């Protein structure tokens, strides 16, 4: 990561001419964001959990031609998550012969891997505006180690129709992306809340017992992103990004989650 | 003009989405006395595993205690009503832990919440050992007079991968002893997969040892298919010479499933007292007021199909220590185990 950052900084300095997006280009994208994740999973807890504002990093590769756009991206974050109502909680037994105490503060981690391919829909009268449609495959995992003092994990591997629109004028581009899961493999706690097995470890057992194939009727994972991009040179683009993800699932009981991220991005265009 | 409209529509959409993330996840349950009581009762209703075997009328308990709860009542009063509700279950796994800020004690259910077990003293037991070793935080072991091995299995809740190497090291040290005493009196459980694995290190044959059925629906009779555990040789080698297990009331949960697995081995006998009688898996939960509690979720049956909740596992040789014995430096339970191996 440090090496890549150094290369990008070097390219900033050495960037020469200023240009527009050409018809065939590839780029590497690095984005640093602030993330907040909230969920209410009534199967696991009656409490709404939320993270602090966490640092999140994203690394991606984009390839764009006149008629198609392909991207692949890995995003991750770590931090803490606690009930919005209490934050970290302390327990101490008053008056017992053997005094005991306990602090519950949950660690949090999220990882997402996504790839999308879209085709340009049609030429609009406005040459600055374009519409794209295709599909996205996305793997998302959210983990907290102490929800009700017990590990919590929600994982989905989803295939989504994916829509993208781009408005470009001179050196400025504004991009909006939207996808919603159509078919997903969703992994959650079972009804019993414990992945008991005589043979498998808890992680394997969790996925074996808690994974279900779900259509959009049962599970929805909405992905929305809006990016502003400024073309600094024919090699470098800078921008700002906003992302919102919303998840909803009703098995075994309702869970809803919202993941928002805002941050800055830099694209290095390495092939025209 | 259209372009400007497009741009500003997107900006407005972003701000709208940013401001409503709390609404997107829904509204959490209010932190009132009535809501807290109802969440507690409903959660046990939906997940507790032994209503039927214990013949508990949970609805009747609700009807009795619910009228005592009112919004705005002091935490201490709510705690008292909840404690009385949970007493109906009479279950060692059940606890209720209020936040430290309430200044309230923790509640522990079952016989272990009512009785302080005083028939074991670690220092006294260890004074019989000629050599003492430890493996991590889960196992103490050593050699007793007469070339008898001693293992104190303190807990089964470390990661499973801890135990194969641990048992290799312990059993390798005790391999040439004429028998082993396994002291369970500090053991308050962990995972059944661990207890079964350790029992398998003493196995010569394959036998069905116990089953566990987890709740899978809202009715008290809703259970998934039983998960069956078998005692069978495991690990790089097995210790098949005579083994005596010492139990007391403190032994429960996976400590008891360990006993169920071990008694399938013909070389094993149980001495001491009856065990705690709480064999289910249990999960921690929380209330809208942040208090923690624990719900046992399974119906565990021994190899003969009997549920031993509240009953416990009886020894084949009953022996107990009095506080006076321990004060005099005598551990009669351990001495009986030594006598049986000699």
Contacts between the chains, C-beta under 8 A, distances in Angstrom:
chain1	res1	chain2	res2	distance
A	36	B	21	7.4
A	38	B	21	6.0
A	38	B	22	6.9
A	38	B	24	7.9
A	38	B	25	5.0
A	39	B	25	5.9
A	40	B	25	4.5
A	40	B	26	4.8
A	40	B	27	7.9
A	40	B	28	5.8
A	45	B	285	7.4
A	45	B	286	5.4
A	46	B	28	6.1
A	46	B	29	4.3
A	46	B	39	5.4
A	46	B	286	7.4
A	46	B	287	6.9
A	46	B	288	4.8
A	47	B	28	5.8
A	47	B	286	6.4
A	47	B	288	6.7
A	47	B	290	7.5
A	48	B	22	7.8
A	48	B	25	6.3
A	48	B	26	7.9
A	48	B	28	4.3
A	83	B	290	6.8
A	84	B	28	7.7
A	85	B	28	7.3
A	85	B	31	6.7
A	85	B	288	7.7
A	85	B	290	7.0
A	86	B	99	7.7
A	86	B	290	4.8
A	89	B	99	6.0
A	89	B	290	5.5
A	90	B	99	7.0
A	90	B	100	4.5
A	90	B	101	7.7
A	91	B	97	4.9
A	91	B	98	7.4
A	91	B	99	6.2
A	91	B	100	5.5
A	91	B	106	7.6
A	91	B	292	6.6
A	92	B	100	4.0
A	93	B	97	7.3
A	93	B	105	5.2
A	93	B	106	4.0
A	94	B	100	7.9
A	94	B	103	5.1
A	94	B	104	6.0
A	94	B	105	5.2
A	95	B	105	4.7
A	96	B	105	5.2
A	96	B	106	6.4
A	97	B	116	7.3
A	100	B	106	7.0
A	101	B	100	7.1
A	102	B	97	7.1
A	102	B	292	8.0
A	104	B	292	7.4
A	126	B	2	7.2
A	126	B	3	7.0
A	128	B	3	6.7
A	129	B	3	7.3
A	129	B	6	7.3
A	148	B	284	5.5
A	148	B	285	5.1
A	148	B	286	4.2
A	148	B	292	7.0
A	149	B	284	4.4
A	149	B	286	7.3
A	149	B	292	5.8
A	150	B	283	6.1
A	150	B	284	5.0
A	150	B	285	7.9
A	167	B	3	6.5
A	167	B	6	6.2
A	167	B	7	6.9
A	169	B	3	7.4
A	174	B	7	6.2
A	174	B	10	6.6
A	176	B	10	5.7
A	190	B	214	7.8
A	190	B	216	7.4
A	191	B	214	8.0
A	191	B	215	6.7
A	191	B	216	4.8
A	191	B	217	6.6
A	192	B	47	7.2
A	192	B	214	3.8
A	192	B	215	5.5
A	192	B	216	6.2
A	192	B	224	7.0
A	192	B	283	7.9
A	192	B	297	5.1
A	192	B	298	7.6
A	193	B	47	7.0
A	193	B	283	4.7
A	193	B	297	6.7
A	194	B	214	6.9
A	194	B	281	5.5
A	194	B	283	5.4
A	194	B	297	6.3
A	196	B	192	7.4
A	196	B	212	6.4
A	196	B	214	5.9
A	196	B	227	5.8
A	196	B	281	5.9
A	196	B	298	7.5
A	197	B	193	7.0
A	197	B	227	6.7
A	198	B	192	7.7
A	198	B	193	6.6
A	198	B	196	7.1
A	198	B	227	5.3
A	198	B	228	6.4
A	198	B	229	5.1
A	198	B	230	7.7
A	199	B	193	7.7
A	201	B	160	5.9
A	201	B	193	7.9
A	224	B	17	6.7
A	226	B	10	5.9
A	226	B	13	7.7
A	226	B	14	5.4
A	242	B	14	5.3
A	242	B	18	7.6
A	244	B	17	4.9
A	244	B	18	7.6
A	244	B	21	7.5
A	246	B	24	5.3
A	254	B	26	7.4
A	256	B	24	6.6
A	256	B	25	4.5
A	256	B	26	5.1
A	257	B	25	6.1
A	258	B	21	4.1
A	258	B	22	7.9
A	258	B	24	4.3
A	258	B	25	5.3
A	260	B	17	7.8
A	260	B	18	6.4
A	260	B	21	5.6
